[in-house]
Amino acid sequence: ASDVVSALRKAEVSLDGQEWEMVFSVDGIVDSRAEEFEIKTGTLEPGEHTVALRVYDATGNVAIGKAALLIK
């Protein structure tokens, strides 16, 4: 995730529309304009799943990205 203007401050993840949970960047702290996130889930049942990442910047802006996973 990245922001061209301000540092990122907080990130949350949701699996299949469940409650948002706090997630930390790979380096352990969300504090710069570009951060890498690694999302780990437990074992997923076969079928399609959605992972959504919600990221906030220092000025309170929010962006959401999502990915669809197909488990066979």
C-alpha positions in Angstrom: 0.0 0.0 0.0 1.3 3.5 -0.7 0.3 7.2 -0.4 2.0 9.9 -2.4 1.4 12.6 0.1 1.4 11.4 3.7 2.5 8.5 5.8 0.3 5.5 6.3 -0.8 5.0 9.9 -3.1 2.0 10.3 -4.2 -1.1 8.3 -7.0 -3.6 8.8 -7.9 -6.8 7.0 -11.2 -8.6 6.5 -11.6 -12.2 5.3 -14.9 -12.9 3.5 -16.7 -9.9 4.9 -16.0 -10.7 8.6 -15.0 -8.1 11.2 -12.0 -5.9 10.4 -8.8 -6.9 12.3 -5.7 -4.8 12.8 -2.7 -5.9 10.6 0.9 -4.7 10.8 3.3 -4.2 7.9 6.1 -6.6 7.2 8.6 -4.3 9.0 6.3 -4.3 12.1 5.1 -0.7 12.1 2.9 1.3 9.7 4.7 4.6 9.6 5.9 5.5 6.0 4.3 6.4 2.7 4.8 2.8 1.3 4.3 -0.3 3.3 4.2 -4.0 2.5 1.6 -6.3 4.1 1.6 -10.1 4.3 -1.8 -11.5 5.2 -1.8 -15.0 6.7 -5.0 -16.9 7.1 -5.8 -20.2 8.7 -6.8 -23.2 6.5 -9.4 -22.1 4.0 -12.2 -24.3 2.8 -12.4 -25.0 -1.0 -14.2 -22.3 -2.9 -13.9 -18.5 -3.5 -12.7 -16.2 -0.7 -12.2 -12.5 -0.5 -9.4 -10.7 1.3 -9.9 -6.9 1.8 -7.2 -4.5 3.1 -8.2 -1.1 4.5 -5.5 1.4 5.0 -5.6 4.8 6.6 -3.1 7.7 6.1 -1.9 10.3 8.6 -4.6 12.8 7.5 -7.4 10.3 7.9 -8.0 9.3 4.3 -8.9 5.6 3.8 -8.5 3.3 0.8 -9.6 -0.3 0.4 -8.2 -3.0 -1.9 -9.4 -6.5 -2.3 -8.3 -9.8 -3.8 -10.4 -12.9 -4.7 -8.8 -16.3 -3.9 -10.0 -19.6 -5.3 -9.1 -22.6 -3.2 -9.5 -25.9 -5.0 
